[in-house]
Amino acid sequence: MHELGISRNIVAIVGEAAGGRRVRRVTLEIGRLSGVVREALEFSFDLVAQGTPAAGAVLEIREIEGRARCADCAAEFAVPDFLAACTCGSRRLAHIAGEELNVKSVDLED
């Protein structure tokens, strides 16, 4: 479960940004192609955040759809997974979105 390690990194980033203030909300952007299991991340975030400025913070996750560009016909389209093919039949795709995992914002108490 690599989500535990990801949660540790997120809590460290958020804690540094908080500067000792309590964190109310953490907003993440996670691509559908990132391999991150949302439920596992939410569960591990709550565990890892205990005893830190992020304890009790709301974790908001915004999903980013997967997108690819076909190397053969240059079409750009949404992809649900890495096994997708272009409508032209090609599987030579360059993934251009959906693999992200970003801390988008941190809301702090005043």
Stockholm file with secondary structure:
# STOCKHOLM 1.0

chainA/1-110         MHELGISRNIVAIVGEAAGGRRVRRVTLEIGRLSGVVREALEFSFDLVAQGTPAAGAVLEIREIEGRARCADCAAEFAVPDFLAACTCGSRRLAHIAGEELNVKSVDLED
#=GR chainA/1-110 SS CTHHHHHHHHHHHHHHHHTTSCEEEEEEEEETTSCCCHHHHHHHHHHHHTTSTTTTCEEEEEEECEEEEETTTCCEEEESSTTCCCTTSCCCEEEEESCCEEEEEEEECC
#=GC SS_cons         CTHHHHHHHHHHHHHHHHTTSCEEEEEEEEETTSCCCHHHHHHHHHHHHTTSTTTTCEEEEEEECEEEEETTTCCEEEESSTTCCCTTSCCCEEEEESCCEEEEEEEECC
//
